[in-house]
Amino acid sequence: MNAHTIPELRCAMSREAIIGHETAWKVSTFGVAQYPHGYDPALLAAIEEAALKLKASHAVHKHLDLTFITGADRYIPEIKELLHDKLRLERLSDMMGAKLEPYPLSIVGSTVTFMNPRDGAVEWHCDGVPVTELIPLSISEPLIGGHLEIYCDDSETGRSILESGRDLPRNKIMRIDHKMNYATLGQFLGVLHRTAPIQLGERVTLVLNQRSAIKPYVDDNRMFYLAADNDHDRAWVNELAEDVWTNQLPAYRRHAEEHPMLQPAAEPVSGGARESW
């Protein structure tokens, strides 16, 4: 499979179909899809082996009931190799319909997650990073739970339901079962989703994060949200500030200049609201 061959997609859905209305804050109209990834099995096996060795010393469990190694490519060179692989990025960009680049913040550019009844899964949330690729490294047999659940409606509606102590309506939840040799690409910015709690078995997953190369400012990672998992290390604060000044702000100003806001008509259009009472 070459870089510009879009693979056979499973469970594909557009962003607007998931949320239920048009959105402006997005990388593209792509929502989610699962596909055969074609990555080297030996490379993925080496990544899992290294991650399991690092779990006791490097994994954290602080936020959203998730146990994971943050910024895993800092410790596992094979992850960095895959994260920056040019052909992988070209293929994902073709699928997304927008040029992607690796997410630059070292603490969240990549993670390895460990999910089982003891380590947890991940609770309902919207991603801070714009685009995520989920690559299963191992899935136990049997596995009860552990599938991806996506709330198909406006995320604020879903959050208000959850905060009131109610369950989300099952008829609005899309289920995607993870499968070995398949990856799931999602634009989960503003999309409410979770991993269903695991009752039996376990799953280890490599998570690679991307953003738009043209609009790097389309991002929902707030500092308090990043700190919830990374309060033991503050070096990333300066790293984030440098990216804002060097990449995000220039791109934002460039886009604003190239796409000026439409000005209202000089004369009022008849047939609208009354001009006097």
C-alpha positions as CSV (number, residue, x, y, z in Angstrom):
1,M,0.0,0.0,0.0
2,N,1.5,3.3,-1.0
3,A,1.2,6.6,0.9
4,H,-1.5,8.0,-1.3
5,T,-3.8,4.9,-1.3
6,I,-6.6,5.4,1.1
7,P,-7.2,2.0,2.7
8,E,-10.5,0.2,3.1
9,L,-12.4,2.0,5.8
10,R,-14.5,0.5,8.6
11,C,-17.0,2.4,10.8
12,A,-16.4,5.6,8.9
13,M,-18.4,8.7,9.9
14,S,-18.0,12.4,9.2
15,R,-17.6,15.0,11.9
16,E,-20.9,16.7,11.2
17,A,-22.7,13.4,11.2
18,I,-21.3,12.7,14.7
19,I,-22.0,16.1,16.2
20,G,-25.3,16.6,14.4
21,H,-24.5,20.1,13.0
22,E,-21.9,22.0,11.0
23,T,-18.8,23.2,12.9
24,A,-16.1,25.8,12.2
25,W,-13.5,24.8,14.8
26,K,-12.1,21.7,13.0
27,V,-9.2,20.4,10.9
28,S,-11.6,19.0,8.2
29,T,-15.0,17.3,7.9
30,F,-13.4,13.9,8.7
31,G,-14.8,12.4,11.8
32,V,-13.7,8.8,12.5
33,A,-12.7,5.7,10.6
34,Q,-11.0,2.4,11.2
35,Y,-8.6,0.9,8.7
36,P,-5.9,-1.7,8.2
37,H,-2.7,0.2,9.1
38,G,0.0,-2.0,7.5
39,Y,2.6,-1.1,10.2
40,D,5.5,-3.4,10.8
41,P,4.4,-6.0,13.4
42,A,8.0,-6.4,14.7
43,L,8.2,-2.6,15.3
44,L,4.9,-2.6,17.2
45,A,6.0,-5.6,19.2
46,A,9.2,-3.8,20.2
47,I,7.2,-0.8,21.2
48,E,4.9,-2.9,23.4
49,E,7.8,-4.7,25.0
50,A,9.6,-1.4,25.8
51,A,6.4,0.2,27.2
52,L,5.7,-2.8,29.5
53,K,9.2,-2.5,30.9
54,L,8.7,1.2,31.5
55,K,5.1,1.0,32.9
56,A,6.1,0.7,36.6
57,S,8.4,3.7,36.5
58,H,6.9,6.0,33.9
59,A,3.1,5.4,33.7
60,V,0.8,7.8,35.5
61,H,-2.8,7.5,36.6
62,K,-4.1,10.9,37.5
63,H,-6.9,12.0,35.3
64,L,-10.0,10.4,33.6
65,D,-9.2,7.0,35.1
66,L,-6.5,6.5,32.5
67,T,-3.1,4.8,33.0
68,F,-0.6,5.8,30.4
69,I,3.0,6.8,29.6
70,T,2.9,10.5,28.6
71,G,5.2,11.6,25.8
72,A,6.2,8.0,25.2
73,D,8.4,8.8,22.2
74,R,10.8,10.4,24.6
75,Y,11.7,7.0,26.0
76,I,10.9,4.6,23.1
77,P,12.8,5.5,19.9
78,E,10.6,3.2,17.8
79,I,7.6,5.4,18.6
80,K,9.4,8.5,17.4
81,E,10.3,6.7,14.2
82,L,6.6,5.9,13.5
83,L,5.3,9.3,14.7
84,H,7.5,11.1,12.2
85,D,7.3,8.6,9.4
86,K,6.7,10.6,6.2
87,L,4.6,8.0,4.4
88,R,2.3,7.5,7.4
89,L,1.7,11.3,7.7
90,E,1.0,11.5,4.0
91,R,-1.6,8.7,4.1
92,L,-3.3,10.1,7.2
93,S,-3.4,13.6,5.6
94,D,-5.1,12.1,2.5
95,M,-7.7,10.4,4.8
96,M,-8.2,13.6,6.8
97,G,-8.4,15.8,3.8
98,A,-5.9,18.2,5.3
99,K,-2.1,18.2,5.7
100,L,-1.2,16.8,9.1
101,E,2.0,17.1,11.2
102,P,3.0,15.4,14.5
103,Y,1.6,17.2,17.5
104,P,4.7,19.1,18.8
105,L,4.2,19.2,22.6
106,S,6.5,16.5,23.9
107,I,4.3,15.4,26.8
108,V,1.3,14.5,24.5
109,G,2.8,13.9,21.1
110,S,2.4,10.1,21.8
111,T,1.2,8.0,24.6
112,V,1.0,4.3,25.4
113,T,-2.2,3.4,27.3
114,F,-2.8,0.4,29.6
115,M,-6.4,-0.6,30.0
116,N,-7.8,-3.4,32.2
117,P,-10.1,-3.7,35.3
118,R,-7.2,-2.6,37.6
119,D,-5.7,0.3,35.5
120,G,-9.0,1.6,34.3
121,A,-10.0,2.7,30.8
122,V,-10.8,6.3,30.1
123,E,-13.9,8.3,31.1
124,W,-16.1,10.5,28.8
125,H,-14.2,13.4,27.5
126,C,-13.4,15.5,24.4
127,D,-9.8,15.5,23.2
128,G,-7.5,18.5,23.5
129,V,-5.4,17.3,20.6
130,P,-7.0,17.7,17.2
131,V,-6.3,14.3,15.5
132,T,-5.5,11.0,17.1
133,E,-4.5,7.6,15.7
134,L,-5.1,4.6,18.0
135,I,-3.0,1.6,17.2
136,P,-3.7,-1.6,19.3
137,L,-0.4,-3.2,20.4
138,S,-2.2,-6.2,22.1
139,I,-5.8,-7.2,22.8
140,S,-6.4,-10.1,25.1
141,E,-8.8,-12.9,24.3
142,P,-11.4,-12.7,25.7
143,L,-12.0,-9.0,26.2
144,I,-15.2,-7.7,27.8
145,G,-15.5,-4.0,27.4
146,G,-12.7,-1.8,26.1
147,H,-14.4,-0.7,22.9
148,L,-14.5,2.9,21.8
149,E,-17.8,4.7,22.4
150,I,-18.7,8.0,20.6
151,Y,-21.6,10.2,21.6
152,C,-23.4,11.2,18.4
153,D,-24.7,14.6,19.4
154,D,-23.4,18.0,20.6
155,S,-20.8,17.4,23.3
156,E,-22.2,20.1,25.6
157,T,-25.5,18.3,25.6
158,G,-23.8,15.1,26.5
159,R,-21.8,16.7,29.2
160,S,-24.9,18.3,30.8
161,I,-26.6,14.8,30.8
162,L,-23.5,13.3,32.5
163,E,-23.1,16.1,35.1
164,S,-26.8,15.7,36.1
165,G,-26.0,12.1,37.0
166,R,-27.9,10.5,34.1
167,D,-26.6,8.0,31.5
168,L,-26.2,9.0,27.9
169,P,-28.9,7.5,25.7
170,R,-27.7,4.3,24.2
171,N,-29.3,5.1,20.8
172,K,-26.9,8.0,20.4
173,I,-23.7,6.1,21.1
174,M,-21.6,4.7,18.2
175,R,-19.5,1.7,19.1
176,I,-16.2,0.8,17.5
177,D,-14.5,-2.4,18.5
178,H,-10.7,-2.2,18.4
179,K,-9.1,-4.9,16.2
180,M,-5.5,-6.0,15.8
181,N,-3.8,-4.8,12.6
182,Y,-6.4,-2.0,12.4
183,A,-5.9,1.6,13.5
184,T,-8.6,4.1,14.3
185,L,-8.2,7.7,13.2
186,G,-10.4,10.3,14.9
187,Q,-10.9,14.0,15.0
188,F,-12.1,14.0,18.6
189,L,-11.9,17.7,19.1
190,G,-15.2,18.6,20.6
191,V,-16.5,15.1,20.2
192,L,-17.5,13.3,23.4
193,H,-16.2,9.8,23.7
194,R,-14.7,7.2,26.0
195,T,-13.4,3.7,26.3
196,A,-16.0,1.4,27.8
197,P,-14.9,0.0,31.2
198,I,-13.1,-3.3,30.9
199,Q,-14.7,-6.1,33.0
200,L,-12.3,-8.8,31.8
201,G,-9.1,-8.8,29.8
202,E,-6.7,-6.0,28.8
203,R,-5.6,-3.8,25.9
204,V,-2.4,-1.9,25.3
205,T,-2.6,0.8,22.7
206,L,-0.2,3.2,21.0
207,V,-1.7,6.7,20.6
208,L,-0.1,9.0,18.0
209,N,-1.3,12.6,18.0
210,Q,-1.4,15.0,15.0
211,R,-2.6,18.5,14.2
212,S,-3.2,20.6,11.1
213,A,0.0,21.9,9.5
214,I,-1.9,24.9,8.0
215,K,-4.1,25.7,11.1
216,P,-2.0,24.6,14.1
217,Y,-4.0,26.9,16.3
218,V,-7.1,24.6,16.0
219,D,-6.4,23.0,19.3
220,D,-8.3,22.5,22.6
221,N,-5.5,21.7,24.9
222,R,-5.9,24.1,27.8
223,M,-3.1,24.4,30.3
224,F,-5.1,23.1,33.3
225,Y,-6.1,20.1,31.3
226,L,-2.5,19.3,30.4
227,A,-1.4,19.9,34.0
228,A,-4.0,17.3,35.2
229,D,-1.7,14.6,33.9
230,N,1.7,16.5,33.9
231,D,1.8,18.4,37.2
232,H,5.1,16.7,38.0
233,D,6.9,18.4,35.2
234,R,6.6,22.1,34.1
235,A,9.1,22.2,31.3
236,W,6.2,21.8,28.8
237,V,4.7,25.2,29.8
238,N,7.6,27.0,28.1
239,E,7.5,24.6,25.2
240,L,3.8,25.4,24.7
241,A,4.4,29.1,24.9
242,E,7.2,28.9,22.3
243,D,4.9,27.0,19.9
244,V,2.2,29.7,20.3
245,W,4.6,32.5,19.4
246,T,6.5,30.6,16.7
247,N,3.7,28.6,15.0
248,Q,0.2,29.1,16.1
249,L,0.0,32.9,16.2
250,P,1.7,33.4,12.8
251,A,-0.6,30.8,11.2
252,Y,-3.7,32.4,12.8
253,R,-2.8,35.9,11.6
254,R,-2.0,34.5,8.1
255,H,-5.4,32.8,7.9
256,A,-7.2,35.9,9.1
257,E,-5.5,38.0,6.4
258,E,-6.4,35.4,3.7
259,H,-9.9,34.9,4.9
260,P,-11.3,38.3,6.0
261,M,-14.7,38.4,7.7
262,L,-17.5,39.4,5.4
263,Q,-18.7,42.9,6.0
264,P,-22.4,43.6,6.5
265,A,-24.3,45.2,3.6
266,A,-24.2,49.0,3.6
267,E,-27.9,49.3,3.2
268,P,-30.5,47.4,5.3
269,V,-32.2,44.6,3.4
270,S,-35.9,44.9,3.3
271,G,-38.0,42.1,4.7
272,G,-35.9,41.7,7.8
273,A,-36.5,43.0,11.3
274,R,-38.6,46.1,11.7
275,E,-36.5,49.3,11.5
276,S,-38.8,51.2,13.8
277,W,-41.6,50.6,16.3
